Amino acid sequence: MSQTAATHADQDDQALIVSVSEPGPGVGAAAEPTPDTRQRILDVALDLFIEQGFDGTSLRQIAEQLGVTKAALYYHFESKDDILMALHMRLHDVGRDGLEQLTDGPVSLAVWESLVDTVLGQMLAQRKLYLMHERNQAALEKLHRKDHEAEHEDIQQRFRQILADPAISLRDRVRMASSFGAVFSVLFMAGDAFEGTSTQELGELLRQTVHDILTP
């Protein structure tokens, strides 16, 4: 390829990158903005990773689903591994948001139930993400990133501190741990066992289960 042709090719790829990174022409100032491109890439990749598996999905397939070139994907993610890591990091948002409700000092059962309810709501909204995680464990285990591991440890350590607090009775701490375990068992560990159950029905059943566990 000549230098002139290569230059034109680079310009074409950059134009395609811009075209998916910015909203297209609207009908006026009140036009609805298009969804964030990065999030659209993640949403498409999530569906493909569930249907075909991480190893069975190529960047080209993700790009084709979006109607863009691979160059457009590289504008947002350096590799397919980075896409998988970004999806996994959505799980951290769930735990972090729940912990923000807590203050220093002993946690009552009522406060804990509120925390679990918040986490449950977020997990239900991300049901596909947990299914993807369950079906691609081997690929996820290969991912390592220092900031990811540090944040993961911080979240786990905070929960451990709460459940080990001697100011809370042992009976209540076991109930708290069991209620959290019930949510994770159904939405995470069970994989697609409840795939045919609606989110609303599953949420109602889980909230009742959590309440039953935490009620003295």
C-alpha positions in Angstrom: 0.0 0.0 0.0 1.3 3.4 -0.9 1.9 6.1 1.7 -1.0 8.1 0.2 -3.4 5.1 0.4 -2.3 4.3 3.9 -3.0 7.9 5.0 -6.5 7.7 3.4 -7.1 4.4 5.2 -6.1 5.9 8.6 -8.4 8.9 7.9 -11.3 6.6 7.1 -10.8 4.6 10.3 -10.6 7.8 12.4 -13.8 9.0 10.7 -15.6 5.8 11.7 -14.3 6.1 15.3 -15.7 9.6 15.5 -19.0 8.5 13.9 -19.7 6.0 16.8 -18.2 8.2 19.5 -20.4 11.3 18.8 -24.2 11.6 18.3 -25.3 11.8 14.7 -27.2 14.7 13.3 -30.4 15.3 15.2 -33.6 17.2 14.4 -32.8 20.1 16.7 -31.5 21.1 20.1 -34.2 19.0 21.8 -33.1 15.7 20.1 -32.4 12.8 22.4 -28.7 12.0 22.8 -27.5 8.6 21.6 -26.4 6.1 24.2 -22.8 6.2 25.3 -20.8 4.3 22.8 -18.6 2.6 25.4 -21.7 1.3 27.1 -23.2 0.1 23.9 -20.0 -1.9 23.2 -20.3 -3.5 26.6 -23.9 -4.3 26.2 -23.4 -6.0 22.8 -20.3 -7.9 24.2 -22.3 -9.0 27.2 -25.0 -10.6 25.0 -22.3 -12.3 22.8 -20.3 -13.5 25.7 -23.5 -15.1 27.1 -24.6 -16.7 23.9 -21.2 -17.7 22.4 -18.8 -17.5 25.3 -15.8 -15.2 25.6 -13.4 -17.4 23.7 -16.0 -17.9 21.0 -16.6 -14.2 20.4 -14.3 -12.1 18.3 -13.9 -8.3 18.2 -15.0 -8.4 14.6 -18.3 -9.9 15.7 -18.8 -7.2 18.4 -18.0 -4.5 15.8 -20.4 -6.1 13.3 -23.2 -6.1 15.8 -22.6 -2.4 16.4 -22.2 -1.6 12.7 -18.7 -0.3 13.1 -15.1 -1.4 12.4 -12.7 -2.9 14.8 -10.8 0.4 14.8 -13.8 2.0 16.4 -13.6 -0.6 19.3 -9.9 0.1 19.8 -10.8 3.7 20.4 -12.5 2.6 23.6 -10.9 -0.7 24.5 -7.4 -2.0 23.9 -8.4 -5.6 23.7 -11.2 -8.1 24.2 -9.8 -8.8 27.7 -10.4 -5.1 28.6 -14.0 -5.4 27.5 -14.4 -8.5 29.8 -12.8 -6.6 32.7 -15.0 -3.6 32.2 -18.1 -5.9 32.4 -16.7 -7.5 35.5 -16.1 -4.2 37.2 -19.8 -3.5 37.0 -20.2 -6.1 39.7 -18.0 -4.0 42.0 -20.4 -1.1 41.7 -23.0 -3.2 43.3 -21.0 -4.0 46.5 -19.6 -0.5 46.7 -23.0 1.3 46.5 -24.4 -0.9 49.2 -21.5 -0.3 51.6 -22.0 3.5 51.2 -25.2 3.1 53.2 -23.3 2.0 56.2 -21.8 4.2 58.9 -19.2 3.4 61.6 -20.5 1.4 64.5 -22.6 -1.8 65.0 -25.1 -2.5 62.2 -28.7 -3.3 63.1 -30.7 -6.0 61.4 -33.0 -3.3 59.9 -30.0 -1.4 58.5 -28.6 -4.7 57.1 -31.9 -5.6 55.5 -32.0 -2.2 53.8 -28.4 -2.8 52.5 -29.3 -6.2 51.2 -32.4 -4.8 49.5 -30.2 -2.2 47.7 -27.7 -4.8 46.6 -30.5 -7.1 45.5 -32.1 -4.4 43.4 -28.9 -3.7 41.6 -28.1 -7.4 41.1 -31.5 -8.0 39.6 -30.9 -5.2 37.2 -27.7 -6.9 36.2 -29.0 -10.5 35.9 -27.4 -11.0 32.5 -24.0 -9.9 33.9 -24.1 -12.6 36.5 -25.1 -15.2 33.9 -22.1 -14.1 31.8 -19.9 -14.4 34.8 -21.1 -17.9 35.5 -20.6 -19.0 31.9 -17.1 -17.5 31.5 -15.4 -18.3 34.7 -12.3 -19.7 33.1 -11.7 -16.5 31.1 -12.4 -14.2 34.1 -9.9 -16.1 36.2 -7.1 -15.3 33.8 -7.7 -11.5 34.2 -5.5 -9.7 36.6 -5.3 -6.0 37.3 -3.9 -4.5 40.4 -6.6 -1.9 40.9 -9.3 -4.5 40.3 -7.8 -6.8 42.9 -7.3 -4.0 45.4 -11.0 -2.8 45.1 -12.2 -6.4 45.3 -10.3 -6.9 48.5 -11.5 -3.6 50.0 -15.1 -4.6 49.5 -14.7 -8.1 51.0 -12.7 -6.7 53.9 -15.5 -4.2 54.8 -18.1 -7.0 54.8 -15.9 -9.2 56.9 -15.4 -6.4 59.5 -19.1 -6.0 59.8 -19.8 -9.7 60.2 -17.0 -10.1 62.7 -18.1 -7.1 64.9 -18.4 -8.5 68.5 -20.9 -5.7 69.3 -23.4 -7.5 67.2 -24.7 -10.8 68.6 -23.4 -14.0 67.1 -27.0 -15.0 66.2 -27.6 -11.7 64.3 -24.2 -12.0 62.5 -25.1 -15.5 61.3 -28.4 -14.2 60.1 -26.8 -11.3 58.3 -24.3 -13.6 56.5 -27.0 -16.1 55.6 -29.3 -13.4 54.1 -26.5 -12.2 51.9 -25.6 -15.7 51.0 -29.2 -16.4 49.9 -29.1 -13.5 47.5 -25.8 -14.5 46.0 -26.7 -18.2 45.8 -29.8 -17.5 43.7 -28.5 -14.8 41.5 -24.8 -15.8 41.1 -24.0 -19.4 42.2 -27.2 -20.9 40.7 -26.2 -19.8 37.2 -29.1 -20.0 34.8 -31.2 -22.2 37.1 -33.8 -19.4 37.5 -33.4 -18.0 34.0 -37.1 -18.6 33.2 -38.3 -16.7 36.2 -39.2 -13.1 35.8 -37.1 -10.5 37.5 -40.1 -9.2 39.4 -41.1 -12.6 40.8 -37.6 -13.5 41.7 -37.1 -10.2 43.4 -40.3 -10.6 45.5 -39.3 -14.1 46.5 -35.8 -13.1 47.5 -36.9 -10.1 49.5 -39.3 -12.3 51.4 -36.6 -14.9 52.0 -34.2 -12.2 53.3 -36.9 -10.8 55.5 -37.7 -14.2 57.0 -34.0 -14.9 57.7 -33.5 -11.5 59.4 -36.8 -11.5 61.4 -36.1 -12.4 65.1 
